[in-house]
Amino acid sequence: MKRVCLAAILFILSIGVGLSPAQDQALVWPRFRGPDGQGAASSAKIPTSWSEKENLLWKKSLPGPGTSSPIVVGKHIYLTYFAGVDPARSDDLEKLSRHLLCLSLDGETVWDKVAPSILPEQTRIREGHGYVSATPVCDGERLYVFFGRSGVFAFDMAGKQLWQQSVGTGLNGWGSAASPILHKDLVIVNASVESESLVALDKDTGKERWRAKGMRESWNTPILVKTPEGKTELVVAIFGKVLGFNPDTGKQLWSCATDIPWYMVPSIVHNEGVVYCIGGRNGGGALAVKTGGTGDVTKTHRLWAIKKGSNVCSPVFHKGHLYWANDILGIFYCVQADSGKVVYEERVDRPDQFYASSVLVGDRLLHVGRDGATFVLPAAPEFKILAKNDLSDRSMFNASPAVFGNRLLLRSDRHLFCVGEK
């Protein structure tokens, strides 16, 4: 019976990232926000408290900065960084290089590969976000990386580049951010910055399979969702709307008004065919939409909408509740998923902002501040700060955490930290 259950779990995970059950056994945290893109490692156990002197298993100095998250596949950690230029401003972009780095699980460098950059690039990206923001995705056989106007790259597991494909040449003052995802034999990229398009590429060749236009002001990573009828939809948020697509063909199926002003950065989460979306500046908003509709579903499938949200941090769904941190206001939210009712809205003292997406580890929520302070809260509809753990070393923490086994990876622009019970 245990073997049957394990096989079922592996099959379910494979749906989210386009893998076979056999490949899945090597995947631990293979993409942005984990196996299903929801930022959850519900069976993991990590210590409540950590610091430079407590429960820090290792600390790796990185060769260059980046705001992408690490991924973990098999016995290796993969992450991207850039080098040769100042992350805030560069007048000599000929020196810009982008890298895919492979580490062992104890933080030792295994290999470091350079991906060619297509110039001209912009000389300045706001707030030092830099030239590497998208998190890689892996299917157990290849690594797929998105480097903005330089395109999408495929590497084998030894770091050999297999192909490179442009998805547009546009630039933006905030840079490019959305991470690639996998569906069957496709690599899907939200290239809003580069071409205002959602683009699907063939995993084997990099050739374009379909393109959906109209991706305006959208920095969020798309997500695959099972509808109440059992079909798979690709869902992404843009300026003013949440959109549902057929991931096989790129055909738009439905749209729903968000009533959220301005651009959309946080990634969507889902449960039982309902998607939950937050975003927008100046407080923003949140809403719930039932998938499986056709055309404009604002009146028929939008379940609720509230004027509470976050401009950057993606939420977590857990046991009927949504949890997130407001990036600017330093407010932690808990909202009932079925009604949109705010359970708690608590402001915390913090010296800096929250850009990393929230993550569920076991029965605890982690909210990582840009200054390196991580707030640990119970994953329950009752506000309580269990710990505030500081790894501040004058570096910036913009990347979202990753989890493997009972270990937590936290990435700053200078270091990669591995937290676990000593």
Secondary structure, DSSP 8 states (H G I E B T S, - for coil): -HHHHHHHHHHHHHHHHT--HHHHTTEEE-STTSTTSS-EETT----S---SSSSEEEEEE-SS------EEETTEEEEEEEESS-SS--S-GGG-EEEEEEEETTS-EEEEEEE---S---S--GGG--S-----EE-SSEEEEE-GGG-EEEEETTS-EEEEE-------TT------EEETTEEEEEEHHHHSEEEEEETTT--EEEEEE---SB----EEEE-TTS-EEEEEEETTEEEEE-TTT--EEEEEE----S-B-S--EEETTEEEEEE-STT-EEEEEESS--EE-HHHHEEEEES---SS---EEETTEEEEE-TTT-EEEEEETTT--EEEEEE---SS---S--EEETTEEEEE-TTSEEEEEESSSS----EEEE--SS----S--EEETTEEEEE-SSEEEEE---
